[in-house]
Amino acid sequence: MEVVSTSALLLVARLAGLPGASPDTLATAGDPPHPTWHVALRAASLAEIGPTAAYRLFATAAYADQDYATAARYFAAAAVGAGGVRRGVLEARAGEAFERAGLPRAAATHYRTAMRHLPTVSGWVAIRLARLTPDTARAFELLRRVPGPARALGLEVRADRLTAAGDHQRAVAELVAARSHGRAAGVALASGDTAGARRLGFMALAGADTTEAGLALDLMGSGSLARSQVEHRAVAQALERRARYPEAARWFARIVASGDSSASALLAWGAALERAGGRTEALRVLALASRAPGASDAATAEFELARITLRRGRTAAGVAGLAAFARRHPDHRSVPLAVMAIAETRAQAGARRAADSLYQLVVRDWPDSPSADEARLRLAARALARRELAPARSLYAAVAAGGGPNALSARFVLGRLALRDGDTLAAIEQWKALAQDDPLGYYGTLAHQAAGLEARAFPEAQPLPSTPEIQEAILALGLLDACAFDVEAEHFVRHLVAQDGYAAEQLLELAGGLLVRGRPTVAASLGWRAARGLSLSDVRVLRTIFPWPWRELIEAEAREFGVDPYLLAGLIRQESGFRRAVTSRAGARGLMQLMPGTAAQTASRLGVPWTERLLTTPDANLHLGAAHLSMLLRRYRGAIVTALAAYNAGGRPVDRWSRLPDARDPFWFVEGIPYPETRGYVRSVVRNRALYQALYPPVAAQ
């Protein structure tokens, strides 16, 4: 048998999500190295930490490795040596693991024991036991113990039992009472009630519950429930709302195939195809839409056709299409966008005068459009490049006065222009006003720094009152989490958050409990709600919206790699909202939203054996993410905004942007980022960093 060191034991604990492993154990990271790893660990640690804690550790590691039968046996062994609530939690963990392992009788035995030791959540455990109990009458008796917040889950279990007994009508009624219209539609369809299934399915689509809407959409995939064109369109639009674009495109194609060849239907089909990545097919469909009945939608299709052509790199054809669209449809709302796109193309080709003429046309003919603001900014930047300060100032003043999305940027530049004229007092007054008007924004942050104002200081946070009901709810949530009752816990959280009647300070109290329980995003949403009754200058509100969990770990990783801990915290706030296991649509994972390829390369450079499990292990993700950010900062010689842009968009485009005029100035570099998502990302992280510096003084200073 191979010898397993204490550090390896701690590593398994960390991979399993337990506290106690330090970052320096990462050097030994990897999947459990041997099929009998639990035997080796048992020999290594029984004498070190005692049997109950060791069995719990073995169980958690086996559970993380999806060896549920082994995990269940170890949880059961750990429960024997425990008492009270700890005994109840371990019994519940054993039951849950046995249930996952497909051993319902063993699971039921442990759930029954857990109920005796967990009176606070016994009603929630009863739901699990009722689902496994073969006697329907006994199951219904157990469900009488279900607490109010769990009523919907209890009704769903009743419906399952009734369905199994063949009583579909009562099952549907129970699910409707639970507002589970998607599941109810499935039961109705299984019983042959197609009309009822259609009605319930469309109720689910119209509701706010995305899970139920998803179930309804899955039922409707065959097309047998949606019969009319209106219903087909409702399904397609629901799929679009859930970003299921390939499926939405197929439904729009079905609408067209059923006889609706209008520009509206073809335009919707083409748009769905483009979002699904099928640009070639989208171009074909949009070409048909541009010639189909329906003047307004046909014109929109013509614009989209030209826009996509331009984005695909066919510059001449795209520009020609946009120009033809603008000539044929001078009153269409997208004409300013078309002219701006042509102007941008001319500017990128170096035809500055032609581009300026088009920008001036947009300002003259559509002065109140969002495109006019963009055109004024382009003209102002050109005037600055030519050192024509008076025209530049006039254009920026017009943008600032318009109050649109670019007004704050223009106000900041006006301060710079005043400073350039030697009017320091005017510059400072401009920036002071901007900092006051945008205290939590990017431009307000820049203005605060440019004006040389004192660092933000918040008064000591006043303690929150303690509400017994909220404290009891957080305790119950903690027990559900400890039992690995994930569905029940999230259902309970939704119930708590949906309640009305909280005072502002009670919202913060609830948010604090949710933050401790690992739900920072939900906590932040409560912070925004509390701000309506308090204010965004209240440090308690801001620390709820901008929390700093994992602070000690983040600061340790920042020190190791020479990164500002406030920058690291601000980046994580933007990347994941401090959610340890979140995965983006692109596949980035964990606290610092690392792509597996990037993380693997970083791990190799650090000499850390690679496994994807590291991405959702907080200290491992932070270790790799901090190392990656440090590498980018070195690559761009400490230029924070450049490194942040590369963290978001990758190095190749950033290297290209860095060669643009004025790119050495951090402000103009950010303003010139052509990707809106990356530009907004960099602004947010810079703002976040400043807020974290103000909200969380260094520990030694507290």
N, C-alpha and C positions, 0 to 999 in steps of 0.2 A: 504493500500500500504506500502511495506517495505521501510524503509529509506535507501538511498544510500549515503555513505560518499564521500567526495572529493577523498580520497585515492582509493576507489573502482572505482570511475569515471576514475581516472588516470590509474588504472589497465586495464580497458576496452580499454583505449587508447593504452596502451602498447600491449595488446593482439591483437589489431587491426593493430599494426605496426606503431603507431604514436609516436612521441617524447613526452617527458614530464613525464613519469612515472619513479620513482626511484626504485632501487633494493629492498628497504625495503617494497615495496608494494607486493612483492612476497608472503608474509605470507597470503595474501588473495586471491591468485591466484586460478583460476578455470574457468570452462565454465560459461557463463551467467546463473545466478541461477534461473531465473524465466522466463516463456514465455513472460511476459510483462516487461522485463528488460528495454526496451527502454523507456517505459512510466515512470518508476521510475527514470531513468537517466535524463529524460527531466525535471522532477520536481526538481531534485537535482541541475541541472547545468545551466538552462537558466538564472537564476539571477546571477550566478557566472561568466560566461564567455561570455555571450551575445548570441543572437539567431543564428547568422550566424555560429560562431565557434561551438556552441553546436549542431546545425543541422549537421554540417560536421562530428563532433565526433560521433553522433548517426549513421549517414550513414556509416561511416567507420567500426564501431563496428558491425552493421548489416551485412555489406558486408563480414567481416571476418567470421561471423556466417552463411554465405551462404544464408541469407535472402535477396535476391536481390531486390525483389519488395519493401520491406521496405527501403532498402538502397537507391533505386532510388528516392523514394518520399522525403527522407530527403536530398539527394544531390540537388534535384530540389528546395526544400525549402531554402537550404543554398544559392543557386545561386541567388535567388530573392534579397537577401540583399547584393550582391557583385557586383563588377564592373570590367571592363577591362579584363585582362588576368585571374584573379582569377575567374571571372564570366564564362569565357570560359572553364576553367578547370572543374569547378563544373557542368556545363552543359554537358560536355563530360562524366564526371563520371556518371551523371544521365542517359545519353544515353546508356553508356556501361552496367550499371546495369539493365536498362529496357530491353536491348537486351538479357542479361543472363536470365532475368525473363520470356522471351518468349513474350515480348510486343513490337513488331517491330515498330508499328506506333508511340508509345510514344517515343521510342528510336530515331526515325528519327526526330521528332520534336526537341528534345534536341540537336542532332547532328547539325541540321541546325543553331540553335542559337550559338552553340560552334564555328562553322566556322566563324561567324561574329566577334567573340571576340578573335580568335586565328589565326591571319594571318600567323604566322610563320609555323604552322603545318596544315593549312586549307586543303592542298592537301591530307594529311594523313587522316584527318577526312572525306574528300570527299569519300575515299575508303569505309569507314564504311557506309556512307549514301547511296552510290551507291548500296551496297549489299542489302539494305533494301527497296530501292525505287522500287515500282511495275512497273513503266514505264521504259521499257528498253532503249528507246531513251534518256530519262532524265538521266538514269544511265550512259550511254555512254558519255553524255555531262559532267557530273560530273567528270568522269574519265579523261577527258582532262586536269584537274587541277592537276593531280598526278605529284609530283616532280620526277626527275630522279631516286633517290635512291629507290623510291617506285614503279618503273615501273613494276617489276615482280609481285608485289601484285596486281597492277591494272589490269595486263593482266589476272591474275587468276580470278579476279572478272568478267571481261569480258567473260572469258571462262564459268564461272558458269551461267551467263545470257544466253549465246548462247546455252549451254547445256539444260537449262530449256526451251528454245524456240525450241529445237529439231535440232539445227544446230551443230551437233557433229563434222563435219569436220573442221569448223572454230574454234570451241572450242579447238580441239586438236592443231590446228596451233597456237592459242594464248598461250596455255600452253607450247608448244615446244619453242616458242619465249621467254617465261619466264624461260626456262630451268627446267620446272617442269615435267620431263619425267615420273615420277611415276604417278602423277595425270593424265597426258595425256594418259598413258596406261589404266588407269581405265575408262576414257571417251571412248576410242576406244573400249575397251572390252564391255562396256555397249551398244554401238551402233552396236555390232556384228562384228566389225573388229578385228578378232582374230589375224591375221597376223600382223597388225599394233600394236596391244597391245603387242605381243611378242617382236617385234623390239624395241618398246619404253621401255618396261620393262627391257630388257637387257641393253639398253642405261643407264637407271637409276642405274642399278647395277654396271655399269662400272664407273659411275660418282662419284664425291667427296661429293655430297650432301647426307648425311646419312638419312635425312627425306624422300627424294624421293626414295632412295634405300629401305627404310623400307616399303613405300607404295607398291613398286613393289614386294617385298617379300610377303607382305600380299596378293596381287593379285594372286601370283603364288602358294599359299598354297595348292590349290586343285590339282595342277599338270597339269592342262589343257593347260597352256601356254608353259611350258617347255616340249619339246617332246623328244629330243635326249639325249643320255647319257652325252654328253658334256654339254648340257644345264642343265641337272639335277645336274651335278657336280658344275657348276657355281653357281646355287642357293644354294647348300649345303655349298660351301665355303663362299658365301656372308653371310649366316646365322652364320657361325663360326666367321667371322670378327666382327659381331655384338653381339657375345657372346650368341647367341640363340642356345645353344648346343643341347637341346632336339629335336628341330625342325631339326637341321642339321643332327642329328643321324637318324631321320626318312627318310630324303632325301637320305642319304647314304644307308640306308636299301632298299630304293626303287631302287637305282642303282644296288645293288646286286641282288634283286629280279627280275630285268629286264634282268639278264643274265651275268652281269659282276662280276665274282667270283674271280677276280685277287687279288693278295696280296695287291696291291695298294688300291683297293676299300675297301677291308675288313679292312686294317690298318686304313684308314680314318674313317670308321664306328666305329671301336673299340676306336679310340682316341676321337671321338665325344661323345661316350657313357661314357667314363671315365670322361670327362669334365662335362658331364651332371649329374654325380653322380651315374651312373649305372655300378658300377665296376664289379659286378657279371656277367652281360651280356657282359661287355667289355672283361672280361677274356675269355669267350666262343668264342667271335668273333675273338679276337687276336690269340687264339689257332688255329682257322681255317685259319687265315691269315698266320701263321707261316708255314703251310703246303701247301699253295696255290702257283700257278705259279707266278714267279717274284722274283728272288733270293734275290736281295737287299732289297726289301720291306718285303719279308718273314723273312729275318734275323732281320730287324728292329722290326717286330712284335714279334719275339721271345724274343728280348731284352725287349720290353715294357711289354710283358706278365710276364716275370720274375720280372721286376721292380715293377709292380703293386702288384704281389703276395707278394713280400717282404714288400711293404708299408702296405699291409693289415694285417701284423703281422704274416704271415706264413713264419717265418725266414728260416727254413731248406729248404723248397720247393723253396723259392725265391733265396737263395744262390746257391742251386743246379742248378736252371735254368740259373742263370747268369754265373756260371762256365761252363755249357754246351754250352751256347751261345759263350763264349770267346774261347772255344776249337774248335768249329765248324766254327767260322767266325773270325779268328785271324786278318784279315785285315779290318774288319768293323770299321767305325769311332766311334762307341759307345763302343768298347771294353775297352778303358781306363775308361769310366764311370762305366762299369760293375765291373771292378777290384776294383775301388775306393769304390763302394757300398759294395762289399764283405769285403773290408778292414775296412770300417766304422762299419760294423756289428761285425767283430771280435773285434775291439777296444771297442765297447759298451759292449761286453760280457766279457771284461777283458783279452782277448788273445792278449796282446800288441805286443809280438814278432811276432806272425803271421800277425798282422796288419802291423807292420813295414816292414816285408818282402814284403808284397803286395804294400805298398807305394813305396818302393825301386824299385820294378818291374816296376811300372808306370813311375818313373823318368828315369829308364834305357831304357825302350823300347819305350816310347812316350815322349821324353824330351821336345818337343816343344808344347805339348798339354796343354790346360787350366787345365786339370786334373793333369798334372805334377806339376804345381804351387801349387795346393791344397795339393798334396802329400808332396812337400817340406815343406810347412807350418806345416803339421802334424808331419813330422819327426823333424823339428826344435823345435816344442813345446815339443816333447818327449825328445829331447836332453837337452832342458832347464830344464825339470822336473828332469832329471838325473844329472843336474849341469855340463853337458858337453858343456861348453861355446864355444869352438872352432868349433866343428861341427855345433852347432846352428848358430853361426855367419856366417859360410860359406854357409849354406842353405838359411838364410835370405838374404845374399848378392846376391845369385843366383836369388832369387825371385825379389829382387829390380832391378837387372840389366835387368831382362826380360821385364820390363815395362808393365806387364799385370795388371789385375784388383786388384791383391794383392800387387803390388809393393809399394804403399804408406804405407800400413800397415807394410810391411817389413822394410821400411826405418825408420819408427818411432821406431820399436823394435830395430833396429841397434843402434839408439841413446841410448836407455835404456841399451843395452849391454855394450856400451862404458862407460856409467855412472857406471854400475856395476863393470867394470874393474878399476874404479877410474880415468878414463880419461874424466874429466868434459869438458875440452875444445873440445875434439872430439865430445862428445855428443851434446854440444851446437851448434857446426858447422853443425852437421848432421841435427839437428832440425831447425836451421835457414834456411838451404837450402830447407828443406821440406816445411816450412812455406811460403817461397818465391815462390816455385813451385806450391803449392796448397793453395793459399790465401783464397779461399772461400769454401774449403772442410773440411771434418771432421778431417782428419789426419793433414792437415795444421793447423787447429785450435788447436788440441792437441799439435802439435809441437811448435806453437807460445807460448802457455802457459808454456810448459815444459822448453823452452829455457829462460823463464823469460823476454821475450821481452815486451816493453812498450805496454800498451793497445792501440789498434788501434784507431787512431784519423783521422777523415776525415775533410777536409777543409770545410768552409761554402759553402753551395750550391749556385751556381750562378743562378740568376733568369732566367727563360725561357722567350724567346720572345713570344709575343702574336700575334697569327695569326688570323685575322678576320674570315676567313672561318672556322677554327677549333672552335673558340669560338661560332660562330653561330650554328655550328653543335651540340655542347654540349648543347647549350640552347634549340635547337629543341628536342634533346634527353630527356632533363629534362622535357619538356612539355609532350612528349609522355608518359614518366613514370608517371607523375602526373595525366594524363588522364586514367591510367591503360590500355593503349594500348600495352600490353605486346608483342604480335606477331609483331606489327609494330616496336616497339622499338628494339627488337632483330634483326629484319631484317635490320634496320638502322645501328646497331652496326656492323653487318657482312659487310655491304657495306663500312662503314668507315674504318674498319680494312683491307679490301681487296684492298684498293687503293694503288697504287704505287706512287713514287715520293716524299714521305715525307722526309724531312731532319731529321737527328737524333734528333735534339731538338724539331722538330714538333711532332715526335713520342712520345716524353716524354710529350709534352703539351697535346696531345690527350689522352695519358694514364692517366695523372692527372685528366682530365675531366671524363674519364670513371671510375676512382677510386672513385671520388666524387659521381658518379651516381651508385655506388654499384656493380661494375664489376671488382673486383680485379684480377681475373684470366686472363681476356682479357688484362687488363692493364699490368700485368706482362709479357705477351707474347710480347707486344709492347716494354717493357723495354729490353727484350733480343734482339729484332730487333735493338733498338737504340744502344745497346752495340757494334754492328758491326761498327758503325760510330764514336762512342766515345770510351769508354773502361769500363771494369768492375771495374775499380778503381774510376770511377766518382760517387760521392755520389748520384747524381740525378738518375742515372741508377739503383744503388743498392736500393734506397728507392722506386723505382718503382717496382722492382722485389720482394723486401721484404718490402711491405707496412705495415703500422700499423693503419688501421682503428679501430674504437671502442677503441682507446687508453685509454681515460679517464675511460671508463667503465671497461676495462680489469685491469687497475691499481687499481681501487676501489675494484674489486673482489679479486685481489691478496692480497691487504692489509687486507681485511676482513678475509681471510683464511691463511694468513701467507705464501703465495707462492711468489716466485720471479716473478715479472711481466714480465721480459724478458723470463723466462722459459715458462710462460703462452702464451706469444705472439709467441714464437718459435714453441710451440706445435700446436697452432691454425693454423699457417702458413702451417704446415705439414698436419694437419688433414683436413682442409676445404679450405685452401687458403683464409680465411675470407669470405666465401660465407655463408650467414645466413641461407639459406633454402636447402642446398645441402643434398642429401640422398645417402648413399653408397649402393652397391649391397647387403651388409649384413644387411642393415636396419638402420645403424647409421645415426644420423641426426643432422643438425645444425652446428654452429661454431666449437664446440668441439667434434662433431661426437659421440654423446652419443647414446648408444643403449637404447631403451625404458625401458627395464627391469632395467638396471643400473641406469638410470635417476629416475625411480619410487622409487627404493630403497633409493637413495640419498635424494630425496624429502621427503620420509617418515622419514628418520633420521633427517632431518632439520625441520620437522613439516610443510612442505609446501604441501597443497592440490594438488594432481597430476592431470594433464591433458596433453595429448601428444602435445597440442598446445604450451606448454612451450618450446619444443625442437627447434622450429623455431622462438622463441621470443629471440632476442639476449641477453638481460640482464638476462633472466631466464636461457637460455642455459649456459651462462657464470657462473652464480651463482651455478648451479648444477655441471658443469664441474670442476670449481675451487675447489668446496667442495670435489668432488671425487678424484681429483689429490692430494689435501691436505691429504686426508685419506690414499692414497697410500704412500705418502712420510712419514707419521707417521708410517705406517705399516712396511716400510723398513728402518726406522731409518734415514731418510734424504738421503738415497742413490738415487741420481737422476736417474742414468741410470737404476737401478732396478725398480724404480717406473714407469719410462717411458715404460719399457718393459711390465710391468703389465698393464699399460693403454692400450697398443696395443694388447697384447696377452692374458690377463687375469692372475689372481693370481696363479692358479694351476701350469701351466708349469714354471712360474717364480720361485715359491718356489722350484721346482725340480732343476732348473738351479742354484739357489743360493747355493745348496749343492755341486756343482762340485768343483774340485780343482781350486784354484786361483780365485774363484768367488768373493772374497772380494776385489780384485783389479778391479776397474771400467773398466779399459782398457781390461783386460782379460775376464771379465764378458761379455762385449759387443762382443768381438771376438768369444766367445764360444756360443753365442745364436744360436741354431740350425735352427730357422726359418729365412730364408733369408729376408722375408718381415719385420719381427720385428727387425732384426739386422740393416737393412737399415733405418728403421723408427727411431730407437734410435740415430743412427749416424746423421741423418738429423736434428733432434730436438736439439741435442747438438750443432751442427754447427749453426743452426738458432739462438739459444740463444746468442751465442757469437757475431753473426752479428748484432742482434738487440741491444745488449749492445753498440756496436761501432757506429751504425747508429743513435741511438736515445738516446742521453744523458738524464739524469734525467731533468724533466721540470725546476726545480729550477736552474739547471746549464746552461740552454740555454740563 
